[in-house]
Amino acid sequence: MVTIGIDLGGTNIKGALIDSKLGILYSFSIETEADQGKDHVIGRVAEAIQMAKAKAEGEIYGVGIGSPGVISYDRTTVSVPPNFPGWEKENLAEILREKTELDCFVDNDANLMALGSSRFGIGKQFDSFIMITLGTGVGGGIIYQRKLYRGVTGGAAELGHVIIDTNGPDSLSPARGGIEAYLGQRFLSRLAWEEIRKRTDNPLYEQFSGDPARLEPVHLVREADKGNALAIELLRKAGEKLGIAMVNYVHVLDIRKIVVSGGVAKAGEYILGPAREMAMKRLLEPFRTDFEIVYESLGNDAAVLGAGSLPLEHNNI
């Protein structure tokens, strides 16, 4: 069964032709051009769908679109997605159905990362798991008995907005101290610089004192690989915060398998090791049984694979 998967990002739209058994048959990327407004972006998504359709040799079962923002339970409507000027409450699925004459379904992009992992990635081994995406922000998805758990209205799994310290730093959350404030790429970099600037003899200070905005988590990892104790400590602190968030997720959901993905997660054991240690210290003892953290190596492919799987998921296939 062949579908089309679309990952709608603020910079690029990634598209793919997906075989439900084989995975990606053909993939590509075009610029989103979000600054040109809602109608233009929706037209670009329709264009991407037609590009993928042109590569298909047979019938297309449906189209799945991963979008930022909160999505309605019927998988049609996107509400105020970040980084998309002029968008409010848009029935994206219906508009695209009219433009492409294909059945279209929409879900949150982080949810679809989880769905892609469940069907094609490391998540295949688990009936239930929590995915945490550590990228520009922190997102997530919940797979329960091999289906996406979406809550009452479709907005479940906003994991980045779980608050772990009401006196903590700001992020995009309405309240201070959400986990995104510690693990989102720019927020992690901001916190790291506050410590680096105090250590003028450290190589990280020498590299970035002229332009601290250039500092990214990958630079901390590179220095950690060289044995830079400050870089290792900064990543450890971030990992411990992640571990505390995981404790909250596990205690609420009683799901003990955690799948981590995204650019920040490439720090590997520098972050995941301390997260694991912290979680095992703070979890109630019965919840420690079978607790496990694994890394999803599919990268951004998980999102487009999940998008391509959405028509099947929606129709219980």
Secondary structure, 3 states (H helix, E strand, C coil): CEEEEEEECCCEEEEEEEECCCEEEEEEEEECCHHHCHHHHHHHHHHHHHHHHHCCCCCCCCEEEEECCEECCCCCCEECCCCCCCCCEECHHHHHHHHHCCCEEEEEHHHHHHHHHHHHCHHHHCCCEEEEEECCCEEEEEEECCEECCCCCCCCCCHHHCECCCCCCCCCCCCCCECHHHHCHHHHHHHHHHHHCCCCCCHHHHHHCCCHHHCCHHHHHHHHHCCCHHHHHHHHHHHHHHHHHHHHHHHHHCCCEEEEECCHHHHCHHHHHHHHHHHHHHCCHHHHCCCEEEECCCCCHHHHHHHHHHHHHHCCC
